[in-house]
């Protein structure tokens, strides 16, 4: 068989040719990429940001999942070859013995080929079509994917089907020692045993099967079960159990058992199921792309690191788990058959001038006609809906707002003057009565719809004390409407009395018909939102709700960044002694609840390391002092040539994809944490990064 010309990685970010340090038994390949119904281009899979990231979606039961393969060409690659790839799937196995999967039928439409002439040395490549997998529902037992890739001569016998020319997958293996030799030497297979989990879930439970094959029926193999992790809070707890009772670890903190967990002596023919439960701390969350890994291995014959035989991995990622329905084949098909909208970039800019600016181009409708009422600009920034128009201290002619490009983007709420707000939108259904109402909140209560009407101060009322409701009746055909009577907000207090930096205006409408004279208001269909992501998803997908963040001023305003801007400070060390430590602390500055800038003292594990801090909610004009401290482990001064770079960057929430941008991105880091996603084309990961500043700190001469 020809030498393998394409290499697939076994662990996110690892050097592709380091099979000893990163054997396939880690089962964490970033090059096997489930995408549910999403169909990325080859460039979207292989560009710098995508290739350096773990970008897999959860596998969805009882639906078609598209799975792509990517890799990098090896040094001896030339154009006269064809790479053939097959993919198999089995219920989760902790040790992926070839006999567990080599008789399993490859997934359709495999094999997939990368044709001659498409590659050069060290070029990233990917399949331009996908395997399809429809997993059955197995409760907590997930599925493992096995990619088998080989190189074929370019001059294939065209009279035969390509799949008939592919050699058989690796054969059976007789014992654990031989299996370890296989996973550290074979270059034709790559494993993916990963569960993508919701980081806001209080408990995650995952089960995997452990089997032992041995040609000596009297042999007893000593295995070590361990739990590895990165990016999760130290007070996260885990428990382990097995159906045969040989594995039992009671609920314990990972800080008490960070590495080795337990010894397991097993005989040939062992066959059991191990379950790991992960308990998220109540007051904390798992960072984006943090992970945990249940691993099994052996102690080597000579002193050295454990010889890993298998792993069950869990990656925590909010967007792809909580919003996976938007990547379903049905949702993708619907979007592909609808005109796309143009999204406006950036946050709204507030200011004292109350002249409307035509800053947004006309937008193409994207919601299905059967929806009835829907916002005219669903593709804009979620928290800056152009359908809520704060026009200033005096009413205007509402007909001017029938031009969707007219947009009052630069007005603020004031405490004593009247603040007039108009609501507008589009309707595709005739002869329905549309009613609108308006709420104004500091940021936190909007996650609790049951508070919307329970808290009188958040309800916009008319001068007579009644709840303000605006009404219109639609005409035949599609049309754009403005509720002619504005809402009037007056005596709006400083949001700091609610420990907030701004206000959130939520407009909602309901559609009354002869069949439904008293339909529910949208907020009445929800009790609680678990996170800001959940709320954003609701707004992005609920056609009768829109949201606008507005600032407050006592009459004056100083331009600055929006308080919805997300910030990241990144600290990079160069030539730092491993074992030394660093920390970043904030002194001074306005005390804003929930705002923490910096990171606690932590050990530096490698000479060139990265750490940082994410934060948001900073108001315009905010000032604070940040103090960086480096501490040696032995009391010695910093070595010659050591220095530290720091970077400050920002990005603004962008809702061109539903749901996606209110979760801070993980910073680029070391080989274990954090992973990050950045390409603008990735669904639910539209992070537009702008580097604002940075410099170099010389720690030593």
C-alpha positions in Angstrom: 0.0 0.0 0.0 1.4 3.5 -0.9 2.7 5.7 1.9 0.0 7.9 3.5 0.1 11.3 2.0 -2.5 13.0 4.2 -2.3 13.3 8.0 -5.2 13.8 10.3 -4.6 15.1 13.8 -5.6 13.2 17.0 -5.9 16.2 19.4 -6.9 19.9 18.9 -3.9 22.0 18.1 -1.3 19.2 18.3 1.7 18.9 15.9 0.4 16.6 13.2 3.3 14.3 13.2 3.8 13.8 16.9 2.0 10.4 17.2 3.8 9.4 20.4 2.7 12.4 22.4 -0.7 12.6 20.8 -1.8 9.1 19.9 -5.1 8.4 18.2 -6.2 6.8 21.5 -7.0 10.3 22.8 -10.0 10.1 20.4 -10.2 13.9 20.1 -9.5 14.6 16.5 -10.4 18.1 15.3 -10.3 16.9 11.7 -13.4 14.8 12.0 -16.0 17.6 11.9 -19.8 17.0 12.5 -21.7 19.9 11.2 -25.4 18.7 11.5 -27.1 20.4 8.5 -24.4 23.1 7.8 -22.4 22.7 4.6 -19.1 24.7 4.9 -16.8 25.4 1.9 -13.4 23.8 1.9 -11.8 27.2 2.7 -14.0 27.5 5.8 -12.6 24.2 7.1 -9.0 24.9 6.3 -8.3 28.6 6.9 -6.0 29.6 9.7 -8.6 30.2 12.4 -10.8 27.2 11.5 -7.8 24.8 11.2 -6.5 25.8 14.6 -9.8 25.3 16.3 -12.2 22.6 17.4 -15.3 23.3 15.3 -17.5 20.2 15.6 -21.2 20.4 16.3 -23.1 17.9 18.5 -24.4 14.8 16.9 -28.2 15.0 16.7 -30.1 11.8 17.1 -32.6 10.6 14.5 -31.6 13.2 11.9 -29.0 13.5 9.2 -25.7 14.8 10.4 -23.1 16.0 7.8 -19.6 15.1 8.8 -16.6 16.5 7.0 -12.9 15.4 7.0 -9.9 17.6 6.8 -6.1 17.1 7.0 -2.7 18.3 5.9 -0.5 16.8 3.2 2.7 15.1 4.3 6.2 16.2 3.1 6.4 13.5 0.4 3.1 14.4 -1.2 2.9 14.8 -4.9 0.0 15.4 -7.3 -0.3 11.9 -8.8 -2.3 10.3 -6.0 -5.8 10.2 -4.7 -6.7 10.2 -1.0 -9.6 7.9 -0.2 -11.4 8.3 3.1 -14.1 6.2 4.8 -15.9 6.9 8.0 -17.5 4.5 10.4 -19.6 5.0 13.5 -20.1 2.7 16.6 -21.7 3.3 20.0 -19.1 4.9 22.3 -16.2 2.7 23.2 -13.4 3.8 25.6 -10.8 1.6 23.8 -11.4 1.5 20.1 -10.0 -2.0 19.3 -10.1 -2.5 15.5 -12.3 -5.6 15.9 -14.9 -3.3 17.5 -15.4 -1.3 14.3 -13.6 -2.9 11.3 -16.6 -5.0 10.4 -19.0 -2.0 10.6 -20.4 -0.8 7.3 -18.8 2.6 6.2 -21.1 5.6 6.3 -22.7 6.8 3.0 -21.8 8.0 0.6 -18.2 6.9 1.3 -15.6 6.7 0.4 -14.9 10.3 -0.3 -11.9 11.3 -2.4 -9.5 14.2 -2.6 -8.5 14.1 -6.3 -5.0 14.6 -7.9 -3.8 18.0 -8.6 -5.5 19.6 -5.7 -2.6 19.4 -3.2 0.9 20.5 -2.6 3.3 19.9 0.3 1.9 20.8 3.7 -1.3 22.0 2.2 -4.5 21.9 4.2 -7.2 19.9 2.4 -10.7 18.8 3.1 -13.5 16.9 1.6 -15.9 19.1 -0.5 -18.8 16.8 0.4 -19.9 15.1 3.6 -20.6 11.8 5.1 -24.1 11.4 6.4 -24.9 9.8 9.8 -28.2 9.3 11.4 -27.4 8.2 15.0 -30.0 6.3 17.0 -31.0 7.6 20.4 -29.0 5.7 23.1 -29.5 7.9 26.2 -26.2 8.9 27.7 -24.2 6.6 25.4 -23.0 8.6 22.5 -21.2 7.5 19.3 -17.6 7.2 18.2 -16.5 8.1 14.7 -13.5 6.4 13.0 -11.9 7.8 9.9 -9.8 5.5 7.7 -7.7 7.2 5.1 -5.3 5.8 2.6 -3.5 7.0 -0.6 -4.2 5.4 -3.9 -2.4 5.7 -7.2 -3.7 8.5 -9.4 -4.3 6.2 -12.3 -7.2 4.3 -10.7 -9.0 1.6 -12.7 -12.1 3.5 -13.7 -13.9 0.3 -14.5 -14.2 -0.4 -10.8 -16.0 1.5 -8.1 -13.6 3.4 -5.9 -14.7 1.7 -2.8 -13.7 -1.7 -4.2 -10.1 -0.5 -4.6 -9.7 0.4 -0.9 -7.8 -2.1 1.2 -9.5 -3.5 4.3 -9.2 -1.5 7.6 -6.7 -2.7 10.3 -7.2 -6.2 11.6 -7.9 -7.5 15.0 -5.4 -6.9 17.9 -4.8 -9.4 20.6 -3.8 -7.5 23.8 -3.4 -4.1 25.3 0.4 -3.8 24.7 -0.1 -4.6 21.0 -2.9 -2.1 20.9 -0.8 0.7 22.3 1.9 -0.1 19.7 -0.9 0.2 17.1 -2.3 3.6 18.2 1.2 5.1 18.4 2.4 3.9 14.9 -0.6 3.5 12.6 -1.2 6.5 10.3 -4.3 5.3 8.5 -7.0 5.8 11.2 -8.2 8.7 13.4 -10.7 8.6 16.2 -13.4 11.0 17.4 -15.1 10.1 20.7 -16.4 13.5 21.8 -19.7 14.7 23.4 -20.4 18.4 22.8 -22.3 19.5 25.9 -24.2 22.6 27.1 -21.9 24.5 29.6 -25.0 25.9 31.4 -26.4 22.5 32.3 -26.2 21.7 36.0 -25.3 18.0 35.4 -23.8 16.3 32.4 -23.8 12.5 32.3 -22.0 10.4 29.8 -21.5 6.6 29.5 -19.0 4.6 27.5 -18.2 1.0 27.0 -14.9 -0.6 28.1 -13.8 -4.0 26.7 -10.6 -5.9 27.1 -9.4 -8.4 24.5 -6.4 -10.7 25.3 -5.1 -13.8 23.7 -4.1 -15.1 27.1 -7.3 -15.9 29.0 -5.4 -16.0 32.3 -3.8 -12.6 31.9 -4.8 -9.8 34.3 -4.3 -6.3 32.9 -3.8 -3.3 35.3 -5.5 -0.2 33.9 -5.6 3.3 35.3 -8.7 5.4 35.0 -8.0 9.2 35.1 -9.9 12.4 34.4 -8.2 15.2 32.6 -9.6 18.7 32.3 -8.9 22.3 31.1 -10.8 25.5 31.5 -13.4 24.3 34.0 -13.8 25.7 37.5 -11.8 24.0 40.2 -14.9 23.3 42.3 -16.5 21.3 39.6 -17.4 17.8 40.9 -17.4 14.4 39.2 -18.5 10.9 40.1 -17.7 7.6 38.3 -19.5 4.3 38.4 -19.7 1.1 36.4 -22.4 -1.6 35.9 -20.1 -4.3 37.3 -19.2 -2.2 40.4 -15.4 -2.3 39.8 -15.3 1.4 39.1 -16.8 3.6 41.9 -15.7 7.1 42.7 -18.1 9.1 44.8 -18.9 12.7 44.1 -15.6 14.6 44.5 -14.1 17.9 43.4 -11.7 17.8 40.5 -9.3 19.9 42.5 -8.9 16.9 44.9 -8.4 14.4 42.1 -7.0 16.2 39.1 -5.1 13.3 37.5 -5.1 9.7 38.5 -8.5 8.6 39.8 -8.4 4.8 40.2 -6.8 1.5 39.5 -8.7 -1.2 37.7 -7.5 -4.8 37.4 -9.3 -6.7 34.6 -9.2 -10.1 33.1 -9.4 -11.0 29.4 -13.0 -10.7 28.2 -13.9 -7.8 30.5 -17.0 -6.0 29.2 -18.5 -3.1 31.2 -20.0 0.3 31.0 -18.5 3.3 32.8 -20.6 6.4 33.6 -19.1 9.8 34.5 -21.3 12.5 35.9 -20.1 16.2 35.9 -21.6 18.6 38.3 -21.3 22.3 37.4 -20.8 24.7 40.4 -24.0 26.7 41.0 -22.3 30.1 40.8 -20.0 29.4 37.9 -20.0 28.3 34.3 -17.7 26.3 32.0 -15.7 28.5 29.7 -16.3 28.2 25.9 -14.4 25.2 24.5 -13.2 24.0 27.9 -13.2 20.2 28.2 -13.0 17.1 30.4 -11.7 13.7 29.4 -12.2 10.3 30.9 -9.1 8.3 30.0 -7.9 4.8 30.4 -4.2 3.8 30.2 -1.4 1.5 31.4 1.7 2.2 33.3 4.8 1.7 31.1 7.3 -1.0 31.6 10.0 1.7 32.2 9.4 5.0 34.1 7.6 7.4 31.9 4.2 8.9 31.1 1.1 6.7 31.1 0.3 4.8 27.9 -3.1 6.0 27.0 -5.4 3.4 25.4 -8.6 5.4 25.1 -10.7 8.4 26.1 -14.2 9.8 26.3 -14.1 13.5 25.8 -16.6 16.2 26.7 -16.3 19.7 25.2 -18.5 22.5 26.6 -19.9 24.9 24.0 -23.0 27.0 24.4 -23.8 28.2 20.9 -23.8 25.0 19.0 -25.7 23.1 21.7 -28.3 25.6 22.7 -28.9 26.8 19.1 -28.3 23.6 17.2 -31.8 23.7 15.7 -30.7 26.6 13.5 -28.1 24.3 11.9 -30.7 21.5 11.2 -31.1 20.4 7.6 -34.6 21.8 7.7 -33.5 25.2 8.9 -30.6 25.4 6.5 -32.9 24.5 3.6 -35.3 27.2 4.7 -32.6 29.8 4.8 -31.2 28.7 1.4 -34.6 29.2 -0.1 -35.2 32.7 1.3 -33.6 36.0 0.2 -30.8 37.0 2.6 -30.8 40.2 4.5 -28.0 42.8 4.8 -26.8 43.4 8.3 -25.6 46.7 9.7 -22.3 46.5 11.4 -21.4 47.8 14.8 -23.2 49.1 17.9 -25.6 52.1 17.7 -23.8 55.4 18.4 -25.5 57.6 21.0 -25.3 61.3 21.1 -27.1 64.6 21.8 -28.0 65.3 18.2 -31.5 64.1 17.4 -31.4 64.3 13.6 -32.3 61.0 12.0 -29.5 59.4 9.9 -30.2 57.1 7.0 -27.5 54.6 8.0 -29.1 51.3 7.1 -29.8 50.2 3.5 -33.2 48.8 2.6 -33.5 45.3 3.9 -34.9 42.3 2.1 -37.6 40.3 4.1 -36.4 37.0 5.3 -39.3 35.6 7.5 -41.9 33.4 5.9 -45.1 35.1 4.9 -47.3 33.0 7.2 -45.6 34.6 10.2 -47.8 37.8 9.8 -46.0 40.5 11.7 -42.2 40.5 11.8 -39.4 43.0 12.2 -38.3 44.6 9.0 -34.6 44.3 9.8 -34.0 40.8 11.4 -30.4 40.7 10.4 -29.1 43.7 12.4 -27.5 43.7 15.8 -30.0 42.1 18.1 -29.7 44.8 20.8 -30.1 47.7 18.3 -33.4 47.0 16.6 -34.3 49.7 14.1 -38.0 48.9 14.8 -37.8 50.7 18.2 -37.2 54.4 17.4 -36.3 56.7 20.3 -36.8 60.0 18.6 -36.2 62.5 21.4 -38.2 65.0 23.4 -40.9 65.9 20.9 -43.2 63.7 18.7 -42.5 63.5 15.0 -44.6 62.8 11.9 -44.8 59.0 12.1 -45.0 58.7 8.3 -41.3 59.7 8.1 -40.5 56.3 9.8 -42.2 54.4 6.9 -38.9 54.8 5.2 -36.9 51.9 6.7 -33.6 53.7 6.1 -34.6 56.5 8.5 -33.1 55.6 11.8 -32.7 57.6 15.0 -29.5 56.0 16.1 -28.1 58.8 18.3 -30.7 59.6 20.9 -30.5 58.9 24.7 -33.0 58.8 27.5 -33.0 61.8 29.8 -34.4 61.9 33.4 -37.1 64.7 33.2 -37.9 65.4 29.7 -40.4 63.3 27.8 -38.8 60.6 25.7 -40.9 59.5 22.7 -40.6 56.0 21.2 -42.2 54.7 18.0 -42.5 51.0 17.1 -42.7 49.8 13.5 -42.6 46.5 11.6 -43.8 44.6 8.6 -46.9 42.5 8.0 -47.7 39.9 5.4 -51.2 39.0 6.5 -54.2 41.2 5.8 -57.0 42.3 8.1 -55.4 41.5 11.5 -55.4 43.7 14.5 -51.8 44.2 15.8 -51.2 45.4 19.3 -47.9 46.6 20.6 -46.5 47.3 24.1 -43.2 48.5 25.5 -41.1 47.5 28.5 -38.0 49.3 29.8 -35.6 47.5 32.1 -32.1 47.6 33.5 -30.3 44.6 32.1 -31.0 41.8 34.6 -34.9 41.6 34.8 -35.2 41.0 31.1 -34.1 37.3 31.7 -37.2 36.9 33.9 -40.4 37.3 31.8 -42.6 36.6 34.9 -41.3 40.0 36.2 -42.3 42.0 33.1 -45.7 42.9 34.4 -45.1 42.2 38.1 -42.7 45.2 38.4 -44.7 48.4 37.7 -41.7 50.5 37.1 -40.7 48.5 34.0 -44.1 48.9 32.3 -44.5 51.8 29.9 -47.9 53.5 30.7 -49.9 56.4 29.4 -50.6 59.6 31.3 -53.8 58.1 32.7 -51.8 55.3 34.5 -53.0 52.5 32.1 -50.7 50.2 30.4 -49.8 51.8 27.1 -51.0 49.6 24.1 -50.8 50.8 20.5 -53.0 49.3 17.8 -53.2 49.2 14.1 -55.1 47.1 11.5 -53.2 45.6 8.5 -54.3 46.1 4.9 -54.4 43.6 2.1 -51.0 42.6 0.8 -47.5 43.1 2.3 -46.7 46.5 3.8 -44.5 48.3 6.3 -46.2 50.0 9.3 -45.6 52.4 12.1 -47.8 52.6 15.1 -48.8 56.3 14.8 -49.1 57.1 18.5 -45.7 57.0 20.2 -44.9 55.6 23.7 -43.9 58.2 26.2 -41.2 57.6 28.8 -40.7 60.3 31.4 -39.0 60.6 34.7 -36.6 57.9 33.8 -34.1 57.5 36.7 -30.3 56.9 36.4 -30.0 53.2 35.7 -27.3 53.0 38.4 -30.1 53.0 41.0 -30.8 49.5 39.6 -27.0 48.7 39.5 -27.0 48.9 35.7 -25.2 51.0 33.2 -28.0 51.3 30.5 -31.6 50.4 29.8 -33.0 47.7 27.6 -36.3 48.5 25.7 -38.3 45.4 24.7 -41.2 45.9 22.3 -43.6 43.1 21.7 -46.7 42.7 19.5 -49.6 40.3 19.4 -51.9 39.6 16.5 -55.6 39.4 17.1 -57.9 37.6 14.8 -61.6 36.5 14.8 -60.4 33.2 16.1 -58.0 34.5 18.7 -59.3 37.7 20.3 -57.0 37.5 23.3 -53.8 35.8 22.2 -50.9 35.6 24.5 -48.2 38.3 24.5 -44.8 36.7 23.6 -43.3 37.1 27.1 -46.2 35.1 28.5 -45.0 32.0 26.7 -41.8 31.9 28.8 -41.1 31.8 32.5 -37.3 32.1 32.7 -34.3 32.4 30.4 -31.3 30.6 31.7 -28.8 32.9 30.1 -28.3 35.9 27.9 -27.8 33.5 25.0 -31.2 32.1 25.6 -32.8 35.5 25.6 -30.9 36.5 22.5 -32.1 33.4 20.7 -35.7 34.1 21.7 -35.4 37.6 20.3 -33.7 36.4 17.1 -36.3 33.8 16.3 -39.4 35.4 17.8 -41.0 37.6 15.0 -43.1 39.6 17.5 -40.3 40.8 19.8 -37.5 43.3 19.3 -34.9 44.8 21.6 -32.9 48.0 21.8 -30.3 49.0 24.3 -30.2 52.7 25.1 -28.0 54.8 27.2 -29.1 57.4 29.8 -27.7 60.9 30.3 -28.5 63.7 32.7 -28.4 65.9 29.6 -24.8 65.6 28.4 -23.0 62.8 26.7 -19.3 61.9 26.2 -18.7 59.7 23.1 -17.1 56.3 23.8 -17.5 52.6 23.3 -20.9 51.1 23.8 -21.4 49.3 27.1 -22.4 46.2 25.1 -18.9 46.0 23.7 -17.0 42.8 24.7 -13.3 43.2 25.7 -10.4 40.8 26.0 -7.0 41.5 27.6 -4.4 38.9 26.5 -1.1 38.5 28.3 1.7 36.5 26.6 4.9 35.4 28.3 8.1 34.7 26.5 11.1 32.8 28.1 9.3 32.7 31.4 10.5 30.0 33.8 7.9 27.2 34.2 6.7 27.1 37.7 6.7 30.8 38.1 3.3 32.6 38.4 1.5 35.7 37.2 -1.7 37.6 38.0 -3.5 40.7 36.8 -5.6 42.7 39.2 -7.7 45.8 39.0 -7.5 48.8 41.3 -9.8 51.8 41.2 -12.6 52.4 38.8 -16.4 52.5 39.3 -17.8 49.5 41.2 -20.0 47.8 38.6 -21.6 44.6 39.8 -20.5 41.6 37.8 -17.6 43.4 36.2 -14.2 41.8 37.0 -11.1 42.6 35.0 -8.0 40.5 35.4 -7.2 37.0 36.6 -6.1 35.4 39.9 -2.6 34.2 40.6 -1.8 31.1 38.5 1.2 29.0 37.6 3.0 29.4 34.3 3.3 25.9 32.8 5.4 26.7 29.7 8.0 29.3 28.8 5.7 30.8 26.2 2.2 30.9 27.7 -1.0 32.9 27.2 -3.7 33.9 29.6 -6.2 36.7 29.8 -9.5 38.2 30.9 -12.9 38.7 29.2 -15.3 41.4 30.3 -18.2 43.5 29.2 -20.5 46.1 30.6 -17.9 48.9 30.7 -19.6 52.3 30.3 -18.2 55.2 28.3 -15.5 57.1 30.1 -14.6 54.2 32.4 -11.2 54.4 34.0 -9.3 51.8 36.1 -5.7 50.8 36.9 -4.5 47.3 36.1 -1.5 45.8 37.9 0.5 42.9 36.5 2.6 40.8 38.8 5.1 38.1 38.0 6.5 35.9 40.8 9.4 33.5 40.5 9.1 30.1 42.1 12.6 30.1 43.7 13.0 33.7 44.7 15.5 34.4 41.8 15.1 37.4 39.5 13.7 37.0 36.0 16.1 35.4 33.5 17.7 37.4 30.8 15.5 37.7 27.7 12.2 37.2 29.5 9.4 39.6 28.5 5.6 39.9 28.4 3.3 41.2 25.7 -0.1 42.5 26.4 -3.0 43.1 24.0 -6.3 44.8 24.5 -9.1 44.0 21.9 -12.8 44.3 21.5 -15.6 43.0 19.5 -19.3 43.9 19.3 -22.2 41.5 19.4 -23.3 40.6 15.9 -26.6 38.8 15.4 -26.4 38.2 11.6 -26.6 34.6 12.8 -29.3 33.9 15.4 -28.1 33.6 18.9 -24.6 33.8 18.3 -22.6 36.6 19.6 -23.3 37.2 23.3 -20.9 34.6 24.5 -17.4 35.9 25.0 -14.9 34.0 22.7 -12.1 32.1 24.3 -8.7 33.6 23.9 -6.0 31.9 21.8 -4.0 29.8 24.3 -1.7 26.9 24.8 -2.2 23.5 23.5 -4.8 22.5 26.1 -6.9 25.6 26.7 -8.7 27.4 25.4 -9.8 26.4 22.0 -11.4 29.2 20.0 -13.5 29.7 16.9 -13.2 32.8 14.8 -14.0 32.6 11.1 -16.8 35.0 10.4 -18.6 32.4 8.2 -19.1 30.0 11.0 -22.7 29.8 12.2 -23.2 31.2 15.7 -19.5 32.2 16.0 -19.4 35.6 14.4 -16.6 37.2 16.5 -15.3 40.4 14.8 -12.1 41.1 16.7 -10.5 44.5 16.7 -7.1 45.0 18.4 -7.3 48.3 20.3 -3.9 48.4 21.9 -1.0 46.6 23.4 2.7 46.8 24.2 5.7 44.9 25.5 6.8 44.6 29.1 10.4 43.8 29.6 10.7 41.7 32.8 14.4 41.4 32.7 17.4 43.0 30.9 
